[in-house]
Amino acid sequence: MRQRVVRGAAHAEAFGGEGPGWVPAGRPLPASPQQAGDFGLVWLDEMEAADMIGQALAGAGR
């Protein structure tokens, strides 16, 4: 099982433009922002993630 790291055009602009990546199976989820960066991921807390999802959904309805 792999976890997909989704990076669309808006994320590429905001976070550096690297292509899609994968978190290999068996690797634990990051427990800190530092670990997330080491894995090539972006750390988001629940409220930041919910806000990003809300903005994406609101933009999709236009």
C-alpha positions as CSV (number, residue, x, y, z in Angstrom):
1,M,0.0,0.0,0.0
2,R,1.3,3.5,-0.9
3,Q,0.1,6.9,0.1
4,R,-0.2,9.3,-2.8
5,V,1.2,12.8,-2.3
6,V,-1.0,15.0,-4.4
7,R,0.6,18.0,-5.9
8,G,-1.5,19.9,-8.4
9,A,-0.6,23.2,-10.2
10,A,-1.6,25.4,-7.2
11,H,0.4,23.2,-4.8
12,A,3.4,23.3,-7.3
13,E,3.2,27.1,-7.3
14,A,3.0,27.3,-3.5
15,F,5.4,24.5,-2.5
16,G,8.1,24.4,-5.2
17,G,6.8,22.7,-8.4
18,E,8.2,19.2,-7.9
19,G,6.4,16.4,-9.6
20,P,4.2,13.8,-7.9
21,G,5.8,11.7,-5.2
22,W,5.0,8.6,-3.2
23,V,5.5,7.6,0.4
24,P,6.9,4.1,0.2
25,A,4.9,1.4,2.0
26,G,6.1,0.7,5.5
27,R,7.4,4.2,6.1
28,P,5.6,5.6,9.1
29,L,3.7,8.8,8.8
30,P,5.7,11.9,9.9
31,A,5.3,12.9,13.5
32,S,6.7,16.4,13.1
33,P,7.2,19.2,10.6
34,Q,10.9,18.3,10.4
35,Q,10.1,14.6,9.6
36,A,7.6,15.7,7.0
37,G,10.2,17.8,5.3
38,D,12.7,14.9,5.4
39,F,10.1,12.7,3.6
40,G,9.5,15.4,1.0
41,L,6.1,16.2,2.3
42,V,4.4,19.4,3.6
43,W,3.2,19.4,7.2
44,L,-0.4,20.6,7.6
45,D,-2.3,20.7,10.8
46,E,-6.0,19.7,10.7
47,M,-7.3,23.2,10.5
48,E,-4.9,24.2,7.7
49,A,-5.9,21.1,5.8
50,A,-9.6,21.7,6.3
51,D,-9.2,25.3,5.1
52,M,-7.3,24.2,2.0
53,I,-10.1,21.6,1.2
54,G,-12.8,24.2,1.8
55,Q,-11.0,26.7,-0.6
56,A,-10.6,24.0,-3.3
57,L,-14.3,23.0,-3.0
58,A,-15.5,26.6,-3.1
59,G,-13.3,27.3,-6.2
60,A,-14.6,24.2,-7.9
61,G,-18.2,25.4,-7.7
62,R,-17.5,28.6,-9.6
